[in-house]
Amino acid sequence: MLVASPAQARAPIPLVVGGLLTAALLGVAVGASPRLTLALVLGVAVVASVLRDFTTGVALFIVLQYLTPTFGLAEGTILKLLGAVLVASWVLARVGRQTSISVWRAAPLVTGSLTAFLLWGAVSIEWAPSHGDVVTALARIGLNVLLVAMIVASIRSQRDAKAIAFSLAIGAVLSATASIALGSSGGDRLEGAGGDPNDFAVVLGQGVVLTIGIVNGVIRRRALRLGFALAAPLLAYALLTTLSRGGMIALTSAVIAFVAFSGHWRRHAILMTVVMVAAAGVWYATIASPAARERVASIAGQGSSASDGGSGRTDIWQVGWRAFKAEPVRGSGLGNYTNVTPRFLLAEPGLLRRTDLIIVDPKVAHNMYLHLLVETGVIGLLLFAGGLLAGVGMAVRAAGRFRRSGHVELELLTRTAVAASIGVLTADFFLSGQYTRTLWLGLGLCCGLGALARRLELAATPR
C-alpha cells in the first residue's frame, strides 16, 4: 500500500482552500449579477491563458471581443473588465519576460504618428466645446493603440502570427453563427454583434478575406482547411444579409486588393472570387427579398432607394464639410463632432432632407476621414492616417521579405492581412470606425507581421 508523505498530504491544501474561496466568490457573484459572474470567469480564463502563454491569451481576448457582444454584452462591464485584465496581464508578461518585443522599436512610424495624434487630440481640449468628450475619445483611441502594441508583442513566431490571424477569423465565424442562430436582426437586416448591421458587415468582410487566405495555404492540415472553407460562404451569406452597402463595397475592394496582391496565389484567388460572385448573384436573383434587392441595387445608383442619400449620409456629410471649412487646420476638438455640426446646419444655402439627424438625434459623420477632419483638422487626419498607412506599408514590405526568406505561409498570410485592412479602410468611408476594434485588430496584425519579417530577415543575415 502506498502511503503519502506529509509533504504530499499537505500539498493539496492550498489548492482546496483556493478552490473553496473561488467557489464562494462565484456564488456571491451569481447572486449579485450573472453578467458579473461571466466577466469574472472570462477574466480568470484570460489571465490563466496569458500567464501560460501571452499569445494564447491575446488570441482568446480577440475571440471574446467578437463573441460577447453577440449575446448583448457589448455595453456592459465584461469587455471593459477583460480589457483591463489583458493590459495588466501584458504588464506581467513584460515583467516576467514572456515577451520582450517593444512596439516602439518594432513599428516606430506607426507608434510615432499615433502618439502624436493622441497628443494633438489632447491639445484640442483648449478649444473643444466639451472637454469631457475629448477625454472620452482619447481614452477609447488610446486603449486601441495599446491593443495594437499588445498584438505586436504577441507575434514572436510563425505560430503566433497564425494564432492571431485565426482568432480574428474564428471570432467572425462564431459571431456570424450565433447571430444567425439567435436571429439577431432588425427587420430584413442581420444586425449581429453590436446591433449595427454596418459595423457587423465590416467584421464579416474581414473574416471572409482572412478565411480565403487561410484556405489557400496558410495552414496545411486538411481538416482545418476544410473547416475554414465551409466558414467562408457562411460569412459571405451573413454579410449579404446585413444589406450593408458600405460593407459590400468594402468586401469588393478587399477582394480586388487580394487578387492584385496575391502573388503566385492569384489563380486560386481569382477562382474563389468567381465562386463568391456567382453565389452572391444566385442569392440576389432567387433568395433575397424585394426590399433587399432594392437596397443592393441602390449601390449602382438604380432603384427608388438610390435617392435616399445613403440613409441621410449625404446630408450629414454636407454639414460636416461646412464644419471642417470653418476650422480646417486645428479642427473643432476631438470627440466633439456631434457638438459642433448642428451650428452649421443653416450656415450655407441648400436643401437638406434629414435635418433630424443633425439636430434632433445628432449622428456621427459615417465617414471616419471626414469625422477626423472636423474634429482634429488636417493636422490630426494626417497623423492618424499616417499611422494606419505606415502599418499597412509594414505588411506590404513584409510580404517581400517573407518571399525572399522562403516563409511561404507567412507571405500568404501577410498578403491576406493587407487585403483585409484595405477592405476595412474602404468601409470607413461609410462609417466612423476610428473606435471600432476591427480597424485596430487588423492594424495590429499588419504591424506584427511586419516586425516579425524584419526580425527573421536580420536573424538570417550572415554576420
Protein Blocks (a to p, Z undefined) as FASTA:
>chain_A
ZZddfklmmmmmmmmmmmmmmmmmmmmmmmmomklmmmmmmmmmmmmmmmmomklmmmmm
mmmmmmmmmnopmmmmmlmmmmmmmmmmmmmmmmnomaccdfklmmmmlmmmmmmmmmmm
mmmmmmgmblklmmmmmmmmmmmmmmmmmmmmmmmbfklmmmmmmmmmmmmmmmmmmmmm
nopaehjbcfbjnopaklmmmmmmmmmmmmmmmmnompmblklmmmmmmmmmmmmmmmmm
nopaklmmmmmmmmmmmmmmnojmlmmmmmmmmmmmmmmmmmmmmmpcfklmmmmmmmno
pajklmnonnolmmmmmmmmmmmmmmmmnonoehilmmmmmmmmmmpgcddfblmlmmmm
ccdekiaklmmmmmnommlmmmmmmmmmmmmmmmmmmmmmmmmnopaklmmmmmmmmmmm
mmmmmmmmmbcfklbmklmmmmmmmmmmmmmmmmmmmmmpcZZ
